[in-house]
Amino acid sequence: MGYGYMDHGFGFFGMGLFWILVIVALAFTVGSFFKKDGQTGSISAEEIVKNRFARGEISKEEMDQLLHDLK
């Protein structure tokens, strides 16, 4: 009968591995809440142009030209 962490299964290293896995699982869980509808979080160039037009940053003609250039 020994004492200490090394006498119980994985011991000290097993406990460290356990906590690393818990932290990684938590990070993936939290990260999944910040994704938009399963997307990677990035939006397309067309959406950026349309958003700029909606905010009034560019005119209709500029939007049309930019969308045409992107195709």
N, C-alpha and C positions, 0 to 999 in steps of 0.2 A: 504494500500500500504506500503509494507515494503522495506527495503533496505538491501543489502547484498546478499551473495551467497545462503543462505538457502531458499530464496523466489523464486528461479528459478529452478524448476524441482528437480533434484537430488542435486543440490547445490554444495557445496564444495566437497562432497564425490563423486558425479557424475563426476566432472571434474577430480578428481584423478583417478577414475576408467577408464575414457576415455583415459587418458595418459598412464596408465598401459597397456591397450589393444593395443594402438598404438605401444608402445615399444615392446610388445610381438609379434605382427604381423610383425614388422620390423625385429626382431631377427629371426623369422622363414623364412622370405623372404631372408635375407642375408645368413642364414644357408643353404638354398636350393641351392644356387649358388655354394657352396663349395663341394657338394656331387657329386660323380662320377656316372653318368648314373643311378640315383635313388638308388644307393647302399649306405650302411651306411658309406662308407669310409674305411672299413677294407678290406684287401686282404687275400687270403687264404695262407696256409702254402706252398702249391705247387707253387704258384706264387712267393713267397719269395725265395724258392729254385731256381726256374728258373731265377729269377732276379740276384741272387748271381752268378749263372753260367755265365750268360750273361756279368756280370761285371768282370769275371775272378777271383772271390774270391774262387771258388771251382772248382775241376776238374770234368770231365764227370762221372768218376767212383763214386766220392762223391755225385754228383747230383743223379745218378741212385740209389745209396744206400739210400739216404735220401728220395727220392720219394717212393721207395719200403717200407721203414720203416713207412711212413705216411699212407700207404694203409692198 
